[in-house]
Amino acid sequence: MFFVLLSIVFSLFVQPKTKPEQTIALSEVARKINAGSIKQIAVNDNDLIVTDASGAVWHSQKESETSLTQSLANLGVDKTKLSAVSVQLQTTNAGNSLWLTIAIQVIVPFVLVLGLLWFMSRQTQKGMAQTFNFGRVNLKLFMNPKERITFKDVAGLQEAKEELREVVDFLRHAKKFLDLGARIPRGVLLMGAPGTGKTLLARAVAGEAGVPFFHISGSEFVELFVGVGASRVRDLFAVAKKASPSIVFIDEIDAVGRERGTGLGGGHDEREQTLNQILVEMDGFDRETNVIVIAASVTGDTPVLVKQNEEPKLLPISEVIDAYYQEKEGNVEKSANGLEVLGFEKKPGGDKNIYFQNSAFKKVRSVFRHKVNEIYE
């Protein structure tokens, strides 16, 4: 519609002014003046617009090097008769008119074409930018000290807060844990009905540790186009690693954390690709990243993201002790160097109910439970 209106306006400007259809010779004009039938003559350079007493209009021309008065006098016009005619001079500059015509007919269309090309280029660049940014994740970052939330702001949930203090300790003193060979916690799953404080608890962990807190919903990963979710996961962890140590909070993780093979697209299902990328980022080869993932779920229907054995792997005492002895050294007494990071737990039931546990976290927290003298089979 805009271009249609523009074309109409352009045609109005470009359309030349209509001239009188009747043409009359200058000698005939002189005769009519002597006859007293000419009322007005409009002079525009060499062009003459002649109007008679009846209102008829003719177009005529005079000699270029001679004035109108002189030309009419040469044709025998009486001065008295000529004085009775109204002669009007039109001061339109032919040069300016020519440039205006050129501007309207050439420059204006050229500018319109350039504007159209610029508009199309702008739209193309915008579309390409949206295409390349389609895989970018829309993160919400909370680092405002005024909004700092700690465990003191969370009422109740004492057991959950106690377990999350280990995550806070790691974020504060990651190097100690890594130097002791402790395995970095990959993430925490918070389950509960809506309004029970899952998000508040996650923000409290970030507030206690004083690290950036990134928030995103699980549904924001899944899109119609295959590969977008996985790309957003990579972008999410790339941003979080640059700001590490940091916390990534994924709300409604059920949207992508369900069982595999349930999508309509099989192995190419967008949700499954997103889930696989999350697993790679959380439990891949890079285990020294200072990024903790905290996810919230209402139903807890995330079997793929949760280890089947939630407790740490515990080894029988004999398997741990035998690692410090060579063959035929059964009766040799050795010092417990290297065993200081080991503790043990009793598990009810079964014959071998005493197990060792790698307790590097316990050492950092100054919780030593060394009962090597009680080791027996």
Secondary structure, 3 states (H helix, E strand, C coil): CHHHHHHHHHHHHHCCCCCCCCECCHHHHHHHHHHCCEEEEEEECCEEEEEECCCCEEEEECCCCCCHHHHHHHCCCCHHHHHCCEEEECCCCHHHHHHHHHHHHHHHHHHHHHHHHHHHHHHHHHHHHHHHCCCCCCCEEECCHHHCCCHHHCCCCHHHHHHHHHHHHHHHCHHHHHHCCCCCCCEEEEECCCCCCHHHHHHHHHHHHCCCEEEEEHHHCCCCCCCHHHHHHHHHHHHHHHCCCEEEEEECHHHCCCCCCCCCCHHHCHHHHHHHHHHHHHHCCCCCCCEEEEEEECCCCCCCCCCCCCCCCCEEHHHHHHCCCCCCCCCCCCCCCCHHHEEEEECCCCCCCEEEEECHHHHHCCCCCCCHHHCCC
